[in-house]
Amino acid sequence: MFRFRNLLKVLLAGLLLVLVSGAPTANAGEAAVNFTLRDINGKQVSLADFKGKVVLLSFWATWCGPCKVEMAHLSEMYKELKDQGFVVLSVSSDDARSASQVKPYIKRKRYTFPVVLDKESAITATYNPTKTLPYGVLVGKDFTVSKRYSGYNPGDEVKVKKDVVAELAK
């Protein structure tokens, strides 16, 4: 029985690996994978809507403390650089149970960047398969993934802004 369980575990792990490796991913230097999600007002938003701009995909959730700290910095960066072609596309990783908290939070904080809901984690699986939060993906004007940012520590916003400015200059 012990061997059978071990064999079953190995087979299931192998199957999972095959399934995951078959899913589209977006790695640095590769073309970004387009997606369409609904924003907090119910409108469909696609990553392709922002082709020709520098986009920071920012994965976060309402229950994530470091995400909330980072979002305040991203909001300031967005206000400063949006006229130069920079977009923060905020991707809420809140599931169906907590998604109702997203719009009130965004409105209360007066964030003006677009916010989309990934309730089923489909886009999160493509760009952030480990589901680390916060998590950022910088997409250049050429629709290529430029950088990835995992987690948040005070001061990280300085590096991100430097990378954004470099992408805007290309």
C-alpha positions in Angstrom: 0.0 0.0 0.0 2.9 2.4 0.8 4.5 1.9 -2.6 1.1 2.5 -4.3 0.6 5.8 -2.5 4.1 6.9 -3.4 3.6 6.0 -7.0 0.3 7.7 -7.1 1.9 10.9 -5.6 4.6 10.8 -8.3 2.1 10.3 -11.1 -0.1 13.2 -9.8 2.9 15.5 -9.4 3.9 14.7 -13.0 0.5 15.3 -14.3 0.3 18.6 -12.5 3.7 19.6 -13.9 2.5 18.8 -17.5 -0.7 20.8 -16.9 1.1 23.8 -15.5 3.8 23.8 -18.1 1.1 23.9 -20.8 -0.4 27.1 -19.5 0.7 30.3 -21.1 3.2 32.2 -19.0 4.8 35.6 -19.3 8.5 35.6 -18.5 10.9 38.6 -18.7 12.0 39.1 -22.3 8.9 37.4 -23.7 5.7 38.9 -25.2 3.1 39.7 -22.6 0.1 37.4 -22.5 -3.0 39.4 -23.3 -6.1 39.1 -21.1 -9.4 40.7 -20.6 -11.1 41.2 -17.2 -13.9 43.3 -15.8 -12.9 46.4 -13.9 -14.5 47.5 -10.6 -17.3 49.2 -12.6 -18.1 46.1 -14.7 -16.3 47.3 -17.9 -14.1 44.9 -19.8 -10.5 45.9 -19.8 -7.7 44.2 -21.8 -4.0 44.5 -21.4 -3.9 45.1 -25.2 -5.8 48.3 -24.6 -2.6 49.7 -23.3 -0.2 48.7 -26.2 2.3 51.4 -26.8 2.3 52.4 -23.1 4.5 51.2 -20.2 2.3 49.1 -18.0 2.9 48.0 -14.4 0.6 45.0 -13.6 0.2 45.2 -9.9 -1.2 42.1 -8.2 -2.7 42.7 -4.8 -5.6 41.9 -2.4 -7.6 43.9 0.1 -6.4 41.6 2.9 -2.7 42.2 2.1 -1.0 44.8 4.3 2.2 45.3 2.2 0.0 45.6 -0.9 -1.8 48.5 0.6 1.4 50.3 1.4 2.8 49.7 -2.1 -0.4 50.9 -3.7 -0.1 54.3 -2.1 3.4 54.6 -3.8 2.1 53.3 -7.1 -0.7 55.9 -7.0 1.8 58.7 -6.7 4.0 57.3 -9.4 0.9 56.9 -11.7 -0.1 60.5 -11.1 3.4 61.7 -11.9 4.1 59.7 -15.0 0.7 58.9 -16.6 1.0 61.8 -19.0 4.3 60.3 -20.3 2.5 57.0 -21.2 2.7 55.1 -17.9 -0.2 53.0 -16.6 -0.7 51.1 -13.4 -3.1 48.2 -14.1 -4.0 47.0 -10.7 -5.1 43.3 -10.7 -7.1 42.4 -7.6 -6.5 38.8 -6.5 -9.5 38.9 -4.1 -11.7 35.9 -4.6 -15.5 36.0 -5.0 -15.9 36.3 -1.2 -13.8 39.4 -0.7 -14.1 41.0 -4.2 -17.0 43.2 -3.0 -14.5 45.0 -0.8 -12.3 46.1 -3.7 -14.3 49.0 -5.2 -15.1 50.6 -1.8 -11.4 50.4 -0.9 -10.2 52.0 -4.2 -12.9 54.7 -3.9 -12.0 55.5 -0.3 -8.3 55.8 -1.2 -9.1 57.9 -4.3 -6.9 55.7 -6.6 -7.4 56.7 -10.2 -5.5 53.9 -12.0 -7.6 51.1 -13.6 -8.4 48.2 -11.3 -9.6 44.8 -12.6 -10.9 41.8 -10.8 -9.3 38.4 -11.2 -11.7 36.4 -9.0 -10.8 33.0 -10.5 -7.0 33.7 -10.5 -6.7 33.0 -14.2 -4.4 36.0 -14.9 -2.6 35.5 -11.6 -1.7 32.0 -12.7 -0.2 33.3 -15.9 1.8 36.2 -14.5 2.2 35.2 -10.8 1.9 31.4 -10.5 3.3 31.4 -7.0 0.6 33.9 -6.0 3.0 36.1 -4.1 1.5 39.4 -3.0 2.2 42.1 -3.8 3.6 41.2 -7.2 4.4 43.4 -10.1 5.2 42.8 -13.8 6.5 45.7 -15.9 5.4 45.5 -19.6 7.2 47.8 -22.1 5.7 49.8 -24.9 6.6 46.9 -27.2 4.3 44.6 -25.2 7.3 42.6 -23.8 7.7 41.7 -20.2 10.6 43.8 -18.9 10.8 43.2 -15.1 9.2 41.3 -12.2 8.9 42.4 -8.6 8.1 40.0 -5.8 6.9 41.3 -2.5 7.3 44.8 -1.1 9.8 46.4 1.3 10.1 50.1 2.0 12.2 51.7 -0.7 11.3 49.2 -3.5 9.2 51.9 -5.1 12.4 53.8 -5.9 13.8 50.9 -8.0 10.4 50.3 -9.7 10.2 54.0 -10.6 13.7 53.9 -12.0 12.7 50.9 -14.2 9.5 52.6 -15.3 11.4 55.8 -16.3 13.9 53.7 -18.2 11.1 51.9 -20.1 9.4 55.2 -20.9 12.7 56.5 -22.4 12.9 53.6 -24.9 
